[in-house]
């Protein structure tokens, strides 16, 4: 199937397993993220199977809809277990991929927050490696955005500090980067 081929508009829809493998072939997903996508797909497919009769549903059919959701949950969980057992889905690969994609532009706090949104924790060996490079990464991010010259005044210093904080760098790292950049030192 072509990259831009619309699914559901004349094209045959893929099975949940095929769709999950297709998504995983494009990029790594966390179990939580893939579960959310697959549940949305399963509910959409169930609604499409009901067709136009869904508009005339009564209370009994609403209860059947809840049973369908429970069945969809069970099918999705079984599929996710199969994907993990066959190494299509790996939380470790997802963490490594996400860290690799984010480490050049973001600080440790932002990376931890993104992983927490996927209900994952940063492994200690990766966390210690990131901690060792955080100061250099913050310097590179600041220089890319603002150039090599330090902040000229307090307002510019605050602007750069807010920028780095928004990128997830810690206060201590921000302080050291701005101090080392040749800007005005803080009154300690």
Rosetta constraint file for C-alpha pairs under 8 A:
AtomPair CA 1 CA 5 HARMONIC 6.57 0.50
AtomPair CA 5 CA 11 HARMONIC 7.53 0.50
AtomPair CA 6 CA 10 HARMONIC 8.00 0.50
AtomPair CA 6 CA 11 HARMONIC 6.65 0.50
AtomPair CA 7 CA 11 HARMONIC 5.46 0.50
AtomPair CA 7 CA 12 HARMONIC 6.69 0.50
AtomPair CA 7 CA 13 HARMONIC 5.64 0.50
AtomPair CA 7 CA 14 HARMONIC 7.95 0.50
AtomPair CA 8 CA 12 HARMONIC 6.57 0.50
AtomPair CA 8 CA 13 HARMONIC 5.89 0.50
AtomPair CA 14 CA 18 HARMONIC 5.88 0.50
AtomPair CA 14 CA 19 HARMONIC 5.87 0.50
AtomPair CA 15 CA 19 HARMONIC 6.09 0.50
AtomPair CA 16 CA 20 HARMONIC 6.04 0.50
AtomPair CA 16 CA 38 HARMONIC 6.89 0.50
AtomPair CA 16 CA 41 HARMONIC 7.61 0.50
AtomPair CA 16 CA 42 HARMONIC 7.52 0.50
AtomPair CA 17 CA 21 HARMONIC 6.19 0.50
AtomPair CA 17 CA 79 HARMONIC 6.88 0.50
AtomPair CA 18 CA 22 HARMONIC 6.05 0.50
AtomPair CA 19 CA 23 HARMONIC 6.20 0.50
AtomPair CA 20 CA 24 HARMONIC 6.16 0.50
AtomPair CA 20 CA 34 HARMONIC 7.38 0.50
AtomPair CA 20 CA 38 HARMONIC 7.31 0.50
AtomPair CA 21 CA 25 HARMONIC 5.99 0.50
AtomPair CA 21 CA 88 HARMONIC 7.22 0.50
AtomPair CA 22 CA 26 HARMONIC 6.51 0.50
AtomPair CA 23 CA 27 HARMONIC 6.59 0.50
AtomPair CA 23 CA 28 HARMONIC 7.96 0.50
AtomPair CA 23 CA 29 HARMONIC 7.90 0.50
AtomPair CA 24 CA 28 HARMONIC 5.41 0.50
AtomPair CA 24 CA 29 HARMONIC 6.38 0.50
AtomPair CA 24 CA 88 HARMONIC 7.08 0.50
AtomPair CA 24 CA 89 HARMONIC 7.26 0.50
AtomPair CA 28 CA 89 HARMONIC 7.52 0.50
AtomPair CA 28 CA 90 HARMONIC 7.93 0.50
AtomPair CA 28 CA 93 HARMONIC 7.04 0.50
AtomPair CA 28 CA 94 HARMONIC 5.23 0.50
AtomPair CA 28 CA 97 HARMONIC 7.03 0.50
AtomPair CA 29 CA 33 HARMONIC 6.17 0.50
AtomPair CA 29 CA 34 HARMONIC 6.00 0.50
AtomPair CA 29 CA 89 HARMONIC 7.28 0.50
AtomPair CA 29 CA 91 HARMONIC 7.93 0.50
AtomPair CA 29 CA 94 HARMONIC 5.93 0.50
AtomPair CA 30 CA 34 HARMONIC 6.15 0.50
AtomPair CA 30 CA 89 HARMONIC 7.61 0.50
AtomPair CA 30 CA 90 HARMONIC 7.44 0.50
AtomPair CA 30 CA 91 HARMONIC 5.87 0.50
AtomPair CA 30 CA 94 HARMONIC 5.96 0.50
AtomPair CA 30 CA 118 HARMONIC 6.34 0.50
AtomPair CA 31 CA 35 HARMONIC 5.88 0.50
AtomPair CA 31 CA 80 HARMONIC 7.19 0.50
AtomPair CA 31 CA 89 HARMONIC 7.32 0.50
AtomPair CA 31 CA 90 HARMONIC 7.98 0.50
AtomPair CA 31 CA 91 HARMONIC 7.01 0.50
AtomPair CA 31 CA 118 HARMONIC 7.84 0.50
AtomPair CA 32 CA 36 HARMONIC 6.24 0.50
AtomPair CA 32 CA 118 HARMONIC 5.85 0.50
AtomPair CA 32 CA 119 HARMONIC 7.16 0.50
AtomPair CA 33 CA 37 HARMONIC 6.39 0.50
AtomPair CA 33 CA 118 HARMONIC 6.67 0.50
AtomPair CA 34 CA 38 HARMONIC 6.05 0.50
AtomPair CA 35 CA 39 HARMONIC 6.00 0.50
AtomPair CA 35 CA 76 HARMONIC 6.67 0.50
AtomPair CA 35 CA 77 HARMONIC 7.49 0.50
AtomPair CA 35 CA 80 HARMONIC 7.33 0.50
AtomPair CA 36 CA 40 HARMONIC 6.24 0.50
AtomPair CA 37 CA 41 HARMONIC 6.27 0.50
AtomPair CA 38 CA 42 HARMONIC 6.01 0.50
AtomPair CA 38 CA 76 HARMONIC 6.47 0.50
AtomPair CA 39 CA 43 HARMONIC 6.05 0.50
AtomPair CA 39 CA 72 HARMONIC 6.73 0.50
AtomPair CA 39 CA 73 HARMONIC 6.81 0.50
AtomPair CA 39 CA 76 HARMONIC 6.61 0.50
AtomPair CA 40 CA 44 HARMONIC 6.09 0.50
AtomPair CA 41 CA 45 HARMONIC 6.06 0.50
AtomPair CA 42 CA 46 HARMONIC 6.10 0.50
AtomPair CA 42 CA 72 HARMONIC 6.06 0.50
AtomPair CA 43 CA 47 HARMONIC 6.10 0.50
AtomPair CA 43 CA 69 HARMONIC 6.87 0.50
AtomPair CA 43 CA 72 HARMONIC 7.11 0.50
AtomPair CA 44 CA 48 HARMONIC 6.15 0.50
AtomPair CA 45 CA 49 HARMONIC 6.14 0.50
AtomPair CA 46 CA 50 HARMONIC 6.43 0.50
AtomPair CA 46 CA 68 HARMONIC 7.55 0.50
AtomPair CA 47 CA 51 HARMONIC 6.49 0.50
AtomPair CA 47 CA 54 HARMONIC 7.47 0.50
AtomPair CA 50 CA 54 HARMONIC 5.73 0.50
AtomPair CA 52 CA 56 HARMONIC 7.92 0.50
AtomPair CA 53 CA 57 HARMONIC 6.73 0.50
AtomPair CA 57 CA 61 HARMONIC 5.56 0.50
AtomPair CA 57 CA 62 HARMONIC 6.80 0.50
AtomPair CA 58 CA 62 HARMONIC 6.38 0.50
AtomPair CA 59 CA 63 HARMONIC 6.43 0.50
AtomPair CA 60 CA 64 HARMONIC 6.41 0.50
AtomPair CA 61 CA 65 HARMONIC 6.15 0.50
AtomPair CA 62 CA 66 HARMONIC 6.50 0.50
AtomPair CA 63 CA 67 HARMONIC 6.43 0.50
AtomPair CA 64 CA 68 HARMONIC 6.14 0.50
AtomPair CA 65 CA 69 HARMONIC 6.26 0.50
AtomPair CA 66 CA 70 HARMONIC 6.35 0.50
AtomPair CA 67 CA 71 HARMONIC 6.16 0.50
AtomPair CA 68 CA 72 HARMONIC 5.99 0.50
AtomPair CA 69 CA 73 HARMONIC 6.11 0.50
AtomPair CA 70 CA 74 HARMONIC 6.31 0.50
AtomPair CA 71 CA 75 HARMONIC 6.16 0.50
AtomPair CA 72 CA 76 HARMONIC 6.02 0.50
AtomPair CA 73 CA 77 HARMONIC 6.07 0.50
AtomPair CA 74 CA 78 HARMONIC 6.10 0.50
AtomPair CA 75 CA 79 HARMONIC 6.14 0.50
AtomPair CA 76 CA 80 HARMONIC 6.11 0.50
AtomPair CA 77 CA 81 HARMONIC 6.16 0.50
AtomPair CA 78 CA 82 HARMONIC 6.24 0.50
AtomPair CA 79 CA 83 HARMONIC 6.14 0.50
AtomPair CA 80 CA 84 HARMONIC 6.19 0.50
AtomPair CA 80 CA 89 HARMONIC 7.63 0.50
AtomPair CA 81 CA 85 HARMONIC 6.07 0.50
AtomPair CA 82 CA 86 HARMONIC 6.13 0.50
AtomPair CA 83 CA 87 HARMONIC 6.06 0.50
AtomPair CA 83 CA 88 HARMONIC 5.04 0.50
AtomPair CA 83 CA 89 HARMONIC 5.33 0.50
AtomPair CA 84 CA 88 HARMONIC 5.92 0.50
AtomPair CA 84 CA 89 HARMONIC 4.73 0.50
AtomPair CA 84 CA 90 HARMONIC 6.16 0.50
AtomPair CA 90 CA 94 HARMONIC 6.25 0.50
AtomPair CA 91 CA 95 HARMONIC 6.19 0.50
AtomPair CA 92 CA 96 HARMONIC 6.20 0.50
AtomPair CA 93 CA 97 HARMONIC 5.92 0.50
AtomPair CA 94 CA 98 HARMONIC 5.99 0.50
AtomPair CA 95 CA 99 HARMONIC 6.03 0.50
AtomPair CA 95 CA 115 HARMONIC 7.29 0.50
AtomPair CA 95 CA 120 HARMONIC 7.91 0.50
AtomPair CA 95 CA 122 HARMONIC 7.38 0.50
AtomPair CA 96 CA 100 HARMONIC 6.01 0.50
AtomPair CA 97 CA 101 HARMONIC 6.13 0.50
AtomPair CA 98 CA 102 HARMONIC 6.13 0.50
AtomPair CA 99 CA 103 HARMONIC 5.59 0.50
AtomPair CA 99 CA 111 HARMONIC 6.71 0.50
AtomPair CA 100 CA 104 HARMONIC 7.75 0.50
AtomPair CA 102 CA 106 HARMONIC 5.72 0.50
AtomPair CA 102 CA 111 HARMONIC 6.82 0.50
AtomPair CA 103 CA 107 HARMONIC 6.86 0.50
AtomPair CA 103 CA 108 HARMONIC 7.91 0.50
AtomPair CA 103 CA 111 HARMONIC 7.55 0.50
AtomPair CA 103 CA 130 HARMONIC 7.62 0.50
AtomPair CA 103 CA 137 HARMONIC 7.69 0.50
AtomPair CA 104 CA 137 HARMONIC 6.21 0.50
AtomPair CA 104 CA 141 HARMONIC 7.69 0.50
AtomPair CA 105 CA 137 HARMONIC 7.35 0.50
AtomPair CA 105 CA 141 HARMONIC 6.22 0.50
AtomPair CA 105 CA 167 HARMONIC 7.28 0.50
AtomPair CA 106 CA 110 HARMONIC 6.21 0.50
AtomPair CA 106 CA 111 HARMONIC 6.80 0.50
AtomPair CA 106 CA 137 HARMONIC 7.88 0.50
AtomPair CA 106 CA 138 HARMONIC 7.84 0.50
AtomPair CA 106 CA 167 HARMONIC 5.01 0.50
AtomPair CA 106 CA 168 HARMONIC 5.77 0.50
AtomPair CA 106 CA 169 HARMONIC 6.99 0.50
AtomPair CA 107 CA 111 HARMONIC 6.43 0.50
AtomPair CA 107 CA 134 HARMONIC 6.47 0.50
AtomPair CA 107 CA 137 HARMONIC 7.66 0.50
AtomPair CA 107 CA 138 HARMONIC 7.13 0.50
AtomPair CA 107 CA 167 HARMONIC 5.98 0.50
AtomPair CA 107 CA 168 HARMONIC 4.33 0.50
AtomPair CA 107 CA 169 HARMONIC 4.22 0.50
AtomPair CA 107 CA 170 HARMONIC 7.32 0.50
AtomPair CA 108 CA 112 HARMONIC 6.06 0.50
AtomPair CA 108 CA 127 HARMONIC 7.77 0.50
AtomPair CA 108 CA 130 HARMONIC 6.76 0.50
AtomPair CA 108 CA 131 HARMONIC 7.13 0.50
AtomPair CA 108 CA 134 HARMONIC 7.16 0.50
AtomPair CA 108 CA 168 HARMONIC 6.17 0.50
AtomPair CA 108 CA 169 HARMONIC 6.25 0.50
AtomPair CA 108 CA 170 HARMONIC 7.67 0.50
AtomPair CA 109 CA 113 HARMONIC 6.13 0.50
AtomPair CA 109 CA 168 HARMONIC 4.74 0.50
AtomPair CA 109 CA 169 HARMONIC 6.19 0.50
AtomPair CA 109 CA 170 HARMONIC 6.93 0.50
AtomPair CA 110 CA 114 HARMONIC 6.20 0.50
AtomPair CA 110 CA 167 HARMONIC 6.49 0.50
AtomPair CA 110 CA 168 HARMONIC 4.27 0.50
AtomPair CA 110 CA 169 HARMONIC 7.42 0.50
AtomPair CA 111 CA 115 HARMONIC 6.31 0.50
AtomPair CA 111 CA 168 HARMONIC 7.45 0.50
AtomPair CA 112 CA 116 HARMONIC 6.08 0.50
AtomPair CA 112 CA 121 HARMONIC 7.01 0.50
AtomPair CA 112 CA 122 HARMONIC 6.29 0.50
AtomPair CA 113 CA 117 HARMONIC 6.34 0.50
AtomPair CA 114 CA 118 HARMONIC 6.87 0.50
AtomPair CA 115 CA 119 HARMONIC 6.41 0.50
AtomPair CA 115 CA 120 HARMONIC 5.13 0.50
AtomPair CA 115 CA 121 HARMONIC 6.17 0.50
AtomPair CA 115 CA 122 HARMONIC 7.05 0.50
AtomPair CA 116 CA 120 HARMONIC 5.13 0.50
AtomPair CA 116 CA 121 HARMONIC 6.19 0.50
AtomPair CA 122 CA 126 HARMONIC 6.76 0.50
AtomPair CA 122 CA 127 HARMONIC 6.12 0.50
AtomPair CA 123 CA 127 HARMONIC 6.07 0.50
AtomPair CA 124 CA 128 HARMONIC 6.01 0.50
AtomPair CA 125 CA 129 HARMONIC 6.32 0.50
AtomPair CA 126 CA 130 HARMONIC 6.13 0.50
AtomPair CA 127 CA 131 HARMONIC 6.05 0.50
AtomPair CA 128 CA 132 HARMONIC 6.26 0.50
AtomPair CA 129 CA 133 HARMONIC 6.63 0.50
AtomPair CA 130 CA 134 HARMONIC 5.87 0.50
AtomPair CA 131 CA 135 HARMONIC 7.98 0.50
AtomPair CA 133 CA 137 HARMONIC 6.10 0.50
AtomPair CA 134 CA 138 HARMONIC 6.01 0.50
AtomPair CA 134 CA 169 HARMONIC 7.66 0.50
AtomPair CA 134 CA 173 HARMONIC 7.47 0.50
AtomPair CA 135 CA 139 HARMONIC 6.25 0.50
AtomPair CA 135 CA 173 HARMONIC 5.85 0.50
AtomPair CA 135 CA 176 HARMONIC 7.86 0.50
AtomPair CA 135 CA 177 HARMONIC 7.01 0.50
AtomPair CA 136 CA 140 HARMONIC 6.24 0.50
AtomPair CA 137 CA 141 HARMONIC 6.16 0.50
AtomPair CA 138 CA 142 HARMONIC 6.09 0.50
AtomPair CA 138 CA 164 HARMONIC 7.21 0.50
AtomPair CA 138 CA 169 HARMONIC 6.94 0.50
AtomPair CA 138 CA 173 HARMONIC 7.36 0.50
AtomPair CA 138 CA 174 HARMONIC 7.39 0.50
AtomPair CA 138 CA 177 HARMONIC 6.93 0.50
AtomPair CA 139 CA 143 HARMONIC 6.08 0.50
AtomPair CA 139 CA 177 HARMONIC 5.87 0.50
AtomPair CA 140 CA 144 HARMONIC 6.03 0.50
AtomPair CA 141 CA 145 HARMONIC 6.34 0.50
AtomPair CA 141 CA 164 HARMONIC 7.89 0.50
AtomPair CA 142 CA 146 HARMONIC 5.78 0.50
AtomPair CA 142 CA 147 HARMONIC 7.18 0.50
AtomPair CA 142 CA 160 HARMONIC 7.35 0.50
AtomPair CA 142 CA 164 HARMONIC 7.15 0.50
AtomPair CA 143 CA 147 HARMONIC 4.36 0.50
AtomPair CA 143 CA 148 HARMONIC 5.16 0.50
AtomPair CA 146 CA 160 HARMONIC 7.85 0.50
AtomPair CA 148 CA 181 HARMONIC 7.30 0.50
AtomPair CA 149 CA 181 HARMONIC 6.77 0.50
AtomPair CA 149 CA 182 HARMONIC 7.02 0.50
AtomPair CA 149 CA 183 HARMONIC 7.92 0.50
AtomPair CA 150 CA 178 HARMONIC 7.06 0.50
AtomPair CA 150 CA 181 HARMONIC 4.77 0.50
AtomPair CA 150 CA 182 HARMONIC 4.82 0.50
AtomPair CA 150 CA 183 HARMONIC 4.43 0.50
AtomPair CA 151 CA 156 HARMONIC 5.36 0.50
AtomPair CA 151 CA 157 HARMONIC 5.14 0.50
AtomPair CA 151 CA 160 HARMONIC 7.64 0.50
AtomPair CA 151 CA 178 HARMONIC 7.63 0.50
AtomPair CA 151 CA 181 HARMONIC 7.75 0.50
AtomPair CA 151 CA 182 HARMONIC 7.49 0.50
AtomPair CA 151 CA 183 HARMONIC 4.89 0.50
AtomPair CA 151 CA 184 HARMONIC 7.28 0.50
AtomPair CA 152 CA 156 HARMONIC 6.33 0.50
AtomPair CA 152 CA 157 HARMONIC 7.35 0.50
AtomPair CA 152 CA 183 HARMONIC 6.41 0.50
AtomPair CA 152 CA 184 HARMONIC 7.55 0.50
AtomPair CA 153 CA 157 HARMONIC 6.18 0.50
AtomPair CA 153 CA 183 HARMONIC 7.68 0.50
AtomPair CA 153 CA 184 HARMONIC 7.16 0.50
AtomPair CA 154 CA 158 HARMONIC 6.12 0.50
AtomPair CA 154 CA 184 HARMONIC 7.60 0.50
AtomPair CA 155 CA 159 HARMONIC 6.21 0.50
AtomPair CA 156 CA 160 HARMONIC 6.18 0.50
AtomPair CA 157 CA 161 HARMONIC 6.10 0.50
AtomPair CA 157 CA 178 HARMONIC 7.31 0.50
AtomPair CA 157 CA 183 HARMONIC 7.45 0.50
AtomPair CA 158 CA 162 HARMONIC 6.09 0.50
AtomPair CA 159 CA 163 HARMONIC 6.22 0.50
AtomPair CA 160 CA 164 HARMONIC 6.25 0.50
AtomPair CA 161 CA 165 HARMONIC 6.07 0.50
AtomPair CA 161 CA 174 HARMONIC 6.20 0.50
AtomPair CA 161 CA 175 HARMONIC 7.86 0.50
AtomPair CA 161 CA 178 HARMONIC 7.66 0.50
AtomPair CA 162 CA 166 HARMONIC 6.03 0.50
AtomPair CA 163 CA 167 HARMONIC 6.44 0.50
AtomPair CA 164 CA 168 HARMONIC 6.61 0.50
AtomPair CA 164 CA 169 HARMONIC 5.78 0.50
AtomPair CA 164 CA 174 HARMONIC 6.60 0.50
AtomPair CA 165 CA 169 HARMONIC 5.22 0.50
AtomPair CA 165 CA 170 HARMONIC 6.68 0.50
AtomPair CA 165 CA 171 HARMONIC 7.22 0.50
AtomPair CA 165 CA 174 HARMONIC 7.37 0.50
AtomPair CA 169 CA 173 HARMONIC 6.45 0.50
AtomPair CA 169 CA 174 HARMONIC 6.54 0.50
AtomPair CA 170 CA 174 HARMONIC 6.23 0.50
AtomPair CA 171 CA 175 HARMONIC 6.09 0.50
AtomPair CA 172 CA 176 HARMONIC 6.27 0.50
AtomPair CA 173 CA 177 HARMONIC 6.09 0.50
AtomPair CA 174 CA 178 HARMONIC 6.14 0.50
AtomPair CA 175 CA 179 HARMONIC 6.03 0.50
AtomPair CA 176 CA 180 HARMONIC 5.95 0.50
AtomPair CA 177 CA 181 HARMONIC 5.99 0.50
AtomPair CA 178 CA 182 HARMONIC 7.16 0.50
AtomPair CA 178 CA 183 HARMONIC 6.12 0.50
AtomPair CA 178 CA 185 HARMONIC 7.93 0.50
AtomPair CA 179 CA 183 HARMONIC 5.94 0.50
AtomPair CA 179 CA 184 HARMONIC 6.91 0.50
AtomPair CA 179 CA 185 HARMONIC 5.49 0.50
AtomPair CA 179 CA 186 HARMONIC 7.51 0.50
